[in-house]
């Protein structure tokens, strides 16, 4: 063995060892560590704080008989709790009361926000959020409202899986399945079942992984245990930064070789293409979640190599990137956000009605409506609507884009994004003249958004390309509106346009490939 080879293997061993000390306990379904948390106030301090709070809110709470009334007080207590930074007991009690009233009022957003604020204390926030959503869903009679509330479950499943809390993840995934089944929503049920199966596969694999972690805690050079734990981290949980060193120290020669190549961070096109081919070949022997994650990994390296490939290698890479994306897409269907709309709950400005499946407003001059969903992945949005005739009547859509957001303005003579570099939609680089409705006919907006540091937004109007913009996310912003939730979810508003929305569907598609850039 050469000096360079020995040095490389020492590096692999040291890198693998850096992950070992906390692996075994991390794989248990336990409460998260609370060493850096504020201690929960003692019973006496809680009683004193609650008495002081009751002096202010008791009458309002007593009068709150209906769920919306309870939810309104919950919001007040949440805001007061956020602002009470010099009184730990008072803050804890206000947030706890906000959570309880929000649950009683069926307000999932406020309940989750209150628990998030409580997360600075030594509590099990994930369990509290799970219990809150479960209670709210059980008491929600309207099936479409329940589906809207259940949209909060997805991020909690991710959080539970990341924390290796598989019982909680499964409980949440099962909750989504039962909600979709009760609502008789075929698309939502299909997605929920896929997610539940993924959680079950990861949970089943966690047992052998925990045993492997235990072995490695006393025998850090055990190749079989390294392989078992490396597969779990990389193939099941997509923790490649943890899994690769373990696979490189493992007993499978194929996986060892691929992991070693990745750890050396190749930048040669042939090596990148061969690395992608290798992960793809491994994926052919897998099924379910591991196959999906392996093909996703292969696609990552194909995309890095693609600009420098030509001929058959390029065709193969493009085909496999698209195939990987199609696997992701097959697991994700369209969500009918219009079905989940609740006029009383989701109206921000003006007066909206939802009758016979059509969401509409004739409020003059401004009406605004939120759909309580903020996609984090790449997503597609499809809106079928009618806009009233004439002038610069505005129909607009708030578009989340990762950590940013922007607003698409559509008027009969032009459209544009607002704001770009602080410039309004009708005077920046995205301003596009054209004939964009305003004729009392149905039209279809199709929007695709790729978030990240570099955002890309493509807009089709009635099937024709109307806009293709890309740029740094830091260039995007929206005009302030204190009544909108923060961060801003998908939302629509009108200005003197009286829109009638006949369809509004969302599909999140992680790793959806971008089409070639528009050269016009």
VEXTI-225243 format. One line per field, with one value per residue (C-alpha): residue in three letters; x, y, z; residue number from 1. Coordinates in Angstrom, 2 decimals. Example, Ala and Ser with C-alpha at 12.3 -4.5 7.8 and 13.67 -1.06 7.14 Angstrom:
REM residues 2
minu	c(ALA SER) .
x	c(12.30 13.67) .
y	c(-4.50 -1.06) .
z	c(7.80 7.14) .
bator	c(1 2) .
REM end
This chain:
REM residues 520
minu	c(UNK UNK UNK UNK UNK UNK UNK UNK UNK UNK UNK UNK UNK UNK UNK UNK UNK UNK UNK UNK UNK UNK UNK UNK UNK UNK UNK UNK UNK UNK UNK UNK UNK UNK UNK UNK UNK UNK UNK UNK UNK UNK UNK UNK UNK UNK UNK UNK UNK UNK UNK UNK UNK UNK UNK UNK UNK UNK UNK UNK UNK UNK UNK UNK UNK UNK UNK UNK UNK UNK UNK UNK UNK UNK UNK UNK UNK UNK UNK UNK UNK UNK UNK UNK UNK UNK UNK UNK UNK UNK UNK UNK UNK UNK UNK UNK UNK UNK UNK UNK UNK UNK UNK UNK UNK UNK UNK UNK UNK UNK UNK UNK UNK UNK UNK UNK UNK UNK UNK UNK UNK UNK UNK UNK UNK UNK UNK UNK UNK UNK UNK UNK UNK UNK UNK UNK UNK UNK UNK UNK UNK UNK UNK UNK UNK UNK UNK UNK UNK UNK UNK UNK UNK UNK UNK UNK UNK UNK UNK UNK UNK UNK UNK UNK UNK UNK UNK UNK UNK UNK UNK UNK UNK UNK UNK UNK UNK UNK UNK UNK UNK UNK UNK UNK UNK UNK UNK UNK UNK UNK UNK UNK UNK UNK UNK UNK UNK UNK UNK UNK UNK UNK UNK UNK UNK UNK UNK UNK UNK UNK UNK UNK UNK UNK UNK UNK UNK UNK UNK UNK UNK UNK UNK UNK UNK UNK UNK UNK UNK UNK UNK UNK UNK UNK UNK UNK UNK UNK UNK UNK UNK UNK UNK UNK UNK UNK UNK UNK UNK UNK UNK UNK UNK UNK UNK UNK UNK UNK UNK UNK UNK UNK UNK UNK UNK UNK UNK UNK UNK UNK UNK UNK UNK UNK UNK UNK UNK UNK UNK UNK UNK UNK UNK UNK UNK UNK UNK UNK UNK UNK UNK UNK UNK UNK UNK UNK UNK UNK UNK UNK UNK UNK UNK UNK UNK UNK UNK UNK UNK UNK UNK UNK UNK UNK UNK UNK UNK UNK UNK UNK UNK UNK UNK UNK UNK UNK UNK UNK UNK UNK UNK UNK UNK UNK UNK UNK UNK UNK UNK UNK UNK UNK UNK UNK UNK UNK UNK UNK UNK UNK UNK UNK UNK UNK UNK UNK UNK UNK UNK UNK UNK UNK UNK UNK UNK UNK UNK UNK UNK UNK UNK UNK UNK UNK UNK UNK UNK UNK UNK UNK UNK UNK UNK UNK UNK UNK UNK UNK UNK UNK UNK UNK UNK UNK UNK UNK UNK UNK UNK UNK UNK UNK UNK UNK UNK UNK UNK UNK UNK UNK UNK UNK UNK UNK UNK UNK UNK UNK UNK UNK UNK UNK UNK UNK UNK UNK UNK UNK UNK UNK UNK UNK UNK UNK UNK UNK UNK UNK UNK UNK UNK UNK UNK UNK UNK UNK UNK UNK UNK UNK UNK UNK UNK UNK UNK UNK UNK UNK UNK UNK UNK UNK UNK UNK UNK UNK UNK UNK UNK UNK UNK UNK UNK UNK UNK UNK UNK UNK UNK UNK UNK UNK UNK UNK UNK UNK UNK UNK UNK UNK UNK UNK UNK UNK UNK UNK UNK UNK UNK UNK UNK UNK UNK UNK UNK UNK UNK UNK UNK UNK UNK UNK UNK UNK UNK UNK UNK UNK UNK UNK) .
x	c(0.00 1.41 1.76 -1.03 -3.29 -2.55 -3.26 -6.55 -7.68 -6.68 -8.77 -11.73 -11.42 -11.19 -14.14 -16.24 -15.29 -16.44 -20.02 -19.95 -20.23 -23.90 -25.20 -26.70 -28.73 -29.73 -31.42 -33.72 -37.21 -36.62 -37.35 -34.90 -32.10 -33.09 -29.73 -29.84 -33.50 -35.08 -36.39 -40.18 -41.35 -42.34 -45.99 -46.10 -44.68 -47.14 -50.10 -48.99 -48.51 -51.86 -53.65 -52.10 -53.07 -56.63 -56.95 -56.62 -58.16 -60.59 -63.73 -62.81 -62.06 -65.36 -67.27 -65.50 -67.97 -67.43 -64.21 -63.40 -63.76 -61.36 -58.94 -59.03 -58.04 -55.36 -53.78 -53.79 -52.13 -49.59 -48.57 -48.42 -46.30 -43.87 -43.37 -42.95 -39.21 -38.41 -40.97 -40.24 -43.23 -45.64 -44.36 -44.69 -48.26 -49.42 -48.03 -49.50 -52.92 -52.60 -51.89 -54.85 -57.30 -56.07 -56.62 -60.11 -60.72 -59.48 -56.72 -53.74 -51.50 -51.76 -51.41 -48.24 -46.85 -47.43 -45.68 -42.79 -42.38 -42.61 -39.73 -37.28 -38.41 -37.56 -40.57 -41.05 -42.26 -42.58 -44.86 -46.94 -47.40 -48.40 -50.96 -52.33 -52.85 -54.38 -56.88 -57.79 -58.28 -60.50 -62.80 -62.84 -66.12 -65.50 -63.40 -61.78 -60.85 -59.27 -57.19 -56.01 -55.00 -53.29 -50.98 -49.08 -48.19 -45.58 -42.89 -43.45 -42.88 -39.59 -38.68 -39.50 -37.47 -34.51 -34.64 -34.94 -38.31 -40.00 -43.04 -43.94 -43.26 -45.48 -48.24 -48.20 -48.13 -51.05 -52.93 -52.57 -53.79 -56.89 -57.66 -57.38 -59.46 -62.21 -62.16 -62.40 -59.68 -57.98 -54.90 -54.31 -54.78 -52.30 -49.67 -50.33 -49.97 -46.65 -45.39 -46.55 -44.81 -41.60 -41.78 -42.42 -39.42 -37.13 -38.48 -37.97 -34.38 -33.66 -33.50 -30.56 -28.93 -29.13 -27.49 -24.74 -24.20 -23.87 -21.23 -19.28 -19.25 -16.96 -15.51 -15.15 -13.40 -16.11 -16.72 -20.14 -21.48 -20.05 -21.86 -25.17 -25.10 -23.75 -26.60 -29.12 -27.70 -27.16 -29.80 -32.69 -32.23 -30.24 -27.60 -24.84 -22.31 -22.65 -23.17 -20.30 -17.42 -19.15 -19.70 -16.06 -15.08 -17.65 -17.49 -19.17 -16.41 -18.71 -20.14 -16.70 -15.29 -18.13 -17.97 -14.21 -14.59 -17.21 -15.09 -12.26 -14.65 -13.93 -14.30 -13.24 -16.18 -15.43 -15.13 -18.37 -20.19 -18.76 -19.76 -23.32 -23.35 -22.19 -24.94 -27.49 -26.29 -26.63 -30.17 -31.15 -30.78 -32.89 -36.60 -38.79 -37.29 -33.68 -33.99 -35.53 -32.77 -29.99 -31.33 -31.65 -27.95 -26.97 -28.98 -27.10 -23.78 -25.21 -26.36 -22.89 -21.34 -23.98 -22.62 -19.41 -20.93 -21.83 -23.16 -24.47 -23.16 -25.13 -28.29 -27.96 -27.40 -30.38 -32.61 -31.66 -32.02 -35.53 -36.28 -35.17 -37.37 -40.30 -39.96 -40.21 -43.16 -44.96 -44.99 -46.40 -49.83 -51.77 -53.32 -56.61 -56.15 -59.51 -61.25 -59.50 -60.42 -62.37 -63.76 -64.20 -60.71 -58.64 -59.92 -57.29 -58.89 -62.33 -65.18 -64.85 -67.45 -67.01 -70.07 -70.43 -66.69 -65.87 -63.95 -64.86 -64.93 -66.34 -64.78 -63.65 -60.85 -58.90 -59.51 -56.94 -57.13 -54.53 -54.34 -52.30 -49.68 -46.06 -44.21 -40.51 -39.58 -39.76 -43.44 -45.99 -49.15 -52.11 -54.90 -58.03 -59.79 -61.90 -60.85 -63.24 -62.91 -60.99 -58.01 -55.26 -57.45 -54.99 -55.07 -52.01 -50.47 -48.02 -45.27 -43.07 -39.54 -37.58 -36.66 -37.99 -41.27 -42.45 -45.81 -46.89 -49.12 -51.37 -53.35 -55.01 -52.13 -49.09 -47.69 -44.62 -43.01 -43.22 -40.71 -37.43 -34.57 -37.24 -38.79 -42.49 -43.95 -44.74 -41.23 -38.61 -36.91 -39.82 -42.51 -44.08 -46.64 -49.35 -53.02 -53.52 -57.26 -59.59 -62.18 -64.56 -63.27 -61.62 -57.84 -55.17 -52.01 -49.34 -46.44 -43.29 -40.94 -37.45 -36.37 -32.85 -30.09 -30.82 -34.56 -36.23 -39.87 -41.62 -45.16 -47.40 -50.60 -53.09 -50.26 -47.93 -44.71 -45.28 -42.31 -39.03 -37.02 -34.05 -31.95 -30.68 -33.32 -31.99 -33.42 -36.99 -39.33 -43.00 -44.80 -45.45 -48.90 -49.27 -52.43 -50.73 -49.19 -45.42 -43.72 -46.21 -47.96 -49.54 -52.16 -54.09 -55.38 -57.25 -57.46 -60.64 -60.65 -63.35 -61.78 -63.65 -61.26 -62.49 -59.41 -56.23 -53.94 -50.44 -47.85 -44.52 -41.89 -38.51 -35.58 -37.79 -35.42 -35.43 -36.11 -33.44 -33.25 -35.36 -32.94 -35.33) .
y	c(0.00 3.43 6.33 8.15 5.11 4.66 8.33 8.05 5.04 6.79 9.76 7.48 5.84 9.15 10.57 7.51 7.62 11.23 10.07 7.21 8.54 9.58 7.15 4.50 6.86 8.95 5.95 5.45 6.95 9.23 12.80 15.34 16.60 19.63 20.62 24.06 24.67 26.93 24.97 24.72 27.09 25.33 24.84 27.86 30.18 28.82 29.43 32.99 33.68 32.14 34.28 37.42 36.37 35.58 39.07 40.34 37.59 35.65 37.50 37.21 33.52 32.93 34.65 32.64 29.84 29.26 27.91 31.12 33.16 30.85 31.01 34.82 34.92 32.32 34.70 37.50 35.30 34.07 37.61 38.61 35.54 36.36 39.85 38.73 38.08 39.13 36.90 33.19 31.94 34.42 33.67 29.92 30.22 32.59 30.34 27.24 28.89 30.05 26.47 25.05 27.68 27.29 23.53 24.10 26.61 24.28 26.73 24.52 27.38 29.23 26.03 25.05 28.57 28.60 25.25 26.46 29.40 27.01 25.09 27.31 25.51 21.92 20.40 17.76 20.15 17.47 15.32 18.35 19.32 15.76 15.67 19.10 18.21 14.87 16.53 19.25 16.77 14.54 17.48 18.89 17.89 19.39 16.98 19.68 21.71 18.56 18.12 21.70 21.18 17.90 19.83 20.77 17.11 16.72 18.93 17.24 13.81 15.12 16.50 13.20 11.18 13.55 13.03 9.24 9.28 6.66 6.03 9.71 9.80 6.77 8.19 11.40 9.59 7.39 10.52 11.92 8.67 8.54 12.20 11.70 8.53 10.28 13.16 10.65 12.55 10.02 12.16 13.05 9.42 8.16 10.63 9.85 6.11 6.62 8.69 6.13 3.33 5.36 5.91 2.19 1.20 3.59 2.46 -1.22 -0.52 1.50 -1.59 -3.28 0.16 0.70 -2.69 -1.78 1.52 -0.39 -2.68 0.26 1.98 -0.82 -2.08 0.99 -0.97 -3.62 -3.72 -5.42 -2.96 -0.03 -1.31 -1.75 1.68 3.33 1.92 3.19 6.70 7.11 4.97 5.33 8.70 10.50 11.48 10.98 12.98 10.41 7.36 7.72 7.33 4.28 2.73 3.42 1.46 -1.27 -4.79 -4.31 -3.67 -1.94 0.49 0.98 2.03 4.43 6.02 6.48 8.24 10.61 11.40 12.47 15.06 14.33 17.09 15.14 14.62 10.95 10.19 12.03 10.15 6.84 7.70 8.40 5.14 3.30 4.58 3.91 0.31 -0.12 1.27 -1.47 -4.00 -1.97 -1.29 1.33 4.25 3.10 2.86 6.31 7.84 6.10 7.29 10.75 10.54 9.31 12.12 14.65 13.60 13.21 16.83 17.98 16.10 16.95 20.32 18.56 15.41 14.77 11.97 8.78 9.56 12.82 11.09 8.43 11.06 13.16 10.09 8.97 12.46 12.60 9.07 9.97 13.04 10.95 8.65 11.69 13.02 9.66 9.92 13.41 14.27 17.47 18.98 20.75 23.82 25.20 22.24 23.10 26.77 28.10 31.57 32.46 31.31 32.20 35.65 38.34 41.39 42.02 39.56 36.21 33.56 29.88 28.50 25.53 25.02 28.60 31.07 34.66 38.24 41.51 43.59 47.02 47.89 45.13 41.53 39.01 35.28 32.84 29.10 28.36 26.36 27.41 24.94 24.53 22.29 23.01 23.27 23.75 25.80 25.76 28.35 28.46 31.80 34.53 38.17 41.08 43.25 46.41 48.52 47.56 45.39 43.29 39.60 38.58 35.48 35.38 32.88 31.50 30.79 29.06 31.75 34.48 35.32 37.43 38.41 37.70 40.52 39.81 42.52 42.51 44.41 43.08 40.94 41.08 40.06 42.39 43.25 42.69 44.69 46.79 47.72 47.30 44.71 47.24 48.72 46.01 43.38 40.92 43.25 41.47 43.10 40.91 39.97 38.39 38.05 40.73 39.52 37.56 34.28 31.41 31.39 29.13 30.24 27.57 28.53 26.58 27.77 26.45 27.87 28.20 30.79 31.07 31.15 30.37 31.16 30.10 31.29 29.95 31.76 29.53 27.15 29.77 30.91 34.32 34.63 32.87 34.64 33.52 35.38 35.52 34.98 38.07 40.18 39.11 40.80 41.67 44.79 44.65 43.50 43.10 41.01 38.25 35.32 35.29 33.68 34.31 31.18 30.82 33.54 35.52 39.05 41.28 44.99 46.01 42.76 40.68 37.31 34.00 31.10 27.77 25.71 26.07 23.05 22.61 19.91 19.85 18.05 17.74 17.77 18.55 19.17 22.64 23.03 24.72 28.45 30.63 32.43 35.12) .
z	c(0.00 -0.98 1.46 -0.37 -0.15 3.55 4.19 2.34 4.40 7.63 6.53 5.87 9.26 11.09 9.16 9.92 13.61 13.89 13.45 15.94 19.51 19.30 16.69 18.94 21.14 18.12 16.55 19.52 19.54 22.50 23.39 21.98 24.19 26.24 27.73 26.10 26.89 29.49 32.46 32.66 35.43 38.64 39.59 41.91 39.25 36.70 39.03 39.71 36.01 35.08 37.67 36.20 32.70 33.80 35.25 31.70 29.54 31.79 30.66 26.99 27.36 29.17 26.36 23.68 23.01 19.29 17.77 15.80 19.02 20.85 17.94 18.01 21.69 21.02 18.49 21.07 23.67 21.13 20.26 23.94 24.67 21.87 23.32 26.94 27.03 30.59 32.29 31.65 33.67 32.11 28.61 29.19 30.46 27.72 25.02 26.66 26.89 23.28 22.23 24.17 22.92 19.34 19.54 20.95 18.16 15.44 14.45 13.55 12.41 15.73 17.77 15.91 16.14 19.91 20.32 18.19 20.56 23.51 21.96 23.83 27.01 28.00 26.23 23.55 20.84 18.18 20.35 21.33 17.68 16.82 19.62 18.71 15.05 15.96 18.32 15.82 12.98 15.09 15.84 12.28 10.66 7.22 5.16 3.04 6.11 7.51 4.33 4.61 8.24 7.36 5.00 8.19 8.78 6.02 7.58 10.94 9.37 7.97 11.40 13.10 10.59 10.91 14.69 14.28 16.01 13.89 16.09 15.82 12.07 11.53 13.72 11.69 8.34 9.41 10.47 6.96 5.40 7.60 6.87 3.10 3.29 5.24 2.75 -0.14 -1.98 -4.26 -5.02 -1.39 -0.36 -2.96 -1.79 1.88 1.28 -0.53 2.37 4.93 3.04 2.96 6.73 7.32 5.17 7.04 10.40 9.53 8.53 11.67 13.92 12.14 11.79 15.56 16.13 13.69 15.51 18.75 17.26 15.86 19.24 20.48 17.18 14.96 12.19 11.75 7.94 8.11 10.66 8.67 5.59 7.41 9.01 5.86 3.77 6.29 6.46 2.71 1.00 3.42 5.09 2.37 4.92 2.39 4.36 7.15 4.99 2.52 5.02 6.49 3.06 2.22 5.35 4.68 3.35 -0.05 -2.64 -5.13 -2.59 -1.05 -4.41 -5.23 -1.78 -2.04 -5.38 -3.96 -0.91 -3.21 -4.77 -8.45 -11.02 -14.11 -16.47 -17.16 -13.44 -12.67 -15.42 -14.18 -10.60 -11.72 -13.72 -10.62 -8.35 -11.09 -11.40 -7.64 -7.82 -10.27 -7.44 -5.00 -4.63 -3.00 -1.15 -1.54 -5.32 -5.46 -3.34 -5.26 -8.59 -7.16 -6.20 -9.65 -11.25 -9.13 -10.67 -14.17 -14.00 -12.94 -15.87 -18.49 -19.69 -20.70 -22.24 -25.86 -28.02 -26.42 -22.90 -22.98 -24.22 -21.49 -18.77 -19.88 -20.05 -16.54 -15.04 -16.47 -15.29 -11.77 -11.83 -13.09 -10.07 -7.83 -9.81 -9.72 -5.94 -6.00 -7.37 -7.76 -4.66 -5.29 -3.11 -4.13 -2.50 0.74 0.72 3.70 3.09 6.76 7.69 4.63 3.62 4.21 2.57 1.12 0.77 -0.98 -1.73 -2.56 -4.32 -6.66 -6.68 -7.73 -5.56 -6.43 -5.22 -6.48 -3.74 -4.92 -4.98 -3.18 -2.12 -0.95 -0.16 1.19 0.58 3.73 1.84 1.36 -0.88 -0.12 -3.04 -6.74 -7.58 -10.32 -9.93 -12.30 -12.09 -14.21 -13.86 -15.43 -15.12 -15.63 -18.70 -19.25 -18.30 -15.87 -13.64 -11.67 -10.80 -8.80 -7.23 -4.33 -5.19 -2.39 -3.63 -0.88 1.64 -0.64 -2.28 -5.17 -6.68 -10.25 -11.51 -14.50 -16.29 -19.72 -21.41 -19.49 -16.69 -14.48 -11.19 -8.21 -6.78 -8.63 -7.12 -5.44 -8.80 -9.49 -11.86 -14.62 -14.78 -14.40 -16.54 -16.17 -17.56 -20.55 -22.87 -24.32 -24.25 -20.84 -20.31 -19.07 -21.58 -19.33 -20.80 -18.93 -19.07 -17.59 -15.84 -15.44 -13.21 -12.32 -9.57 -8.84 -5.45 -4.08 -4.19 -7.91 -8.54 -11.84 -12.63 -15.82 -16.63 -19.40 -20.31 -22.12 -22.96 -24.45 -22.82 -21.29 -18.93 -18.17 -15.48 -13.40 -10.88 -7.32 -4.64 -2.86 -5.69 -4.89 -2.43 -1.91 -0.79 2.97 4.09 7.86 7.47 5.48 7.37 7.63 5.81 3.03 1.65 -1.76 -2.04 -4.65 -4.75 -7.13 -7.73 -9.55 -11.52 -9.74 -10.61 -10.61 -9.88 -11.27 -10.47 -8.44 -8.13 -6.74 -7.31 -5.47 -7.54 -5.78 -8.22 -11.22 -14.15 -15.64 -19.35 -21.48 -20.88 -23.15 -25.45 -26.55) .
bator	c(1 2 3 4 5 6 7 8 9 10 11 12 13 14 15 16 17 18 19 20 21 22 23 24 25 26 27 28 29 30 31 32 33 34 35 36 37 38 39 40 41 42 43 44 45 46 47 48 49 50 51 52 53 54 55 56 57 58 59 60 61 62 63 64 65 66 67 68 69 70 71 72 73 74 75 76 77 78 79 80 81 82 83 84 85 86 87 88 89 90 91 92 93 94 95 96 97 98 99 100 101 102 103 104 105 106 107 108 109 110 111 112 113 114 115 116 117 118 119 120 121 122 123 124 125 126 127 128 129 130 131 132 133 134 135 136 137 138 139 140 141 142 143 144 145 146 147 148 149 150 151 152 153 154 155 156 157 158 159 160 161 162 163 164 165 166 167 168 169 170 171 172 173 174 175 176 177 178 179 180 181 182 183 184 185 186 187 188 189 190 191 192 193 194 195 196 197 198 199 200 201 202 203 204 205 206 207 208 209 210 211 212 213 214 215 216 217 218 219 220 221 222 223 224 225 226 227 228 229 230 231 232 233 234 235 236 237 238 239 240 241 242 243 244 245 246 247 248 249 250 251 252 253 254 255 256 257 258 259 260 261 262 263 264 265 266 267 268 269 270 271 272 273 274 275 276 277 278 279 280 281 282 283 284 285 286 287 288 289 290 291 292 293 294 295 296 297 298 299 300 301 302 303 304 305 306 307 308 309 310 311 312 313 314 315 316 317 318 319 320 321 322 323 324 325 326 327 328 329 330 331 332 333 334 335 336 337 338 339 340 341 342 343 344 345 346 347 348 349 350 351 352 353 354 355 356 357 358 359 360 361 362 363 364 365 366 367 368 369 370 371 372 373 374 375 376 377 378 379 380 381 382 383 384 385 386 387 388 389 390 391 392 393 394 395 396 397 398 399 400 401 402 403 404 405 406 407 408 409 410 411 412 413 414 415 416 417 418 419 420 421 422 423 424 425 426 427 428 429 430 431 432 433 434 435 436 437 438 439 440 441 442 443 444 445 446 447 448 449 450 451 452 453 454 455 456 457 458 459 460 461 462 463 464 465 466 467 468 469 470 471 472 473 474 475 476 477 478 479 480 481 482 483 484 485 486 487 488 489 490 491 492 493 494 495 496 497 498 499 500 501 502 503 504 505 506 507 508 509 510 511 512 513 514 515 516 517 518 519 520) .
REM end
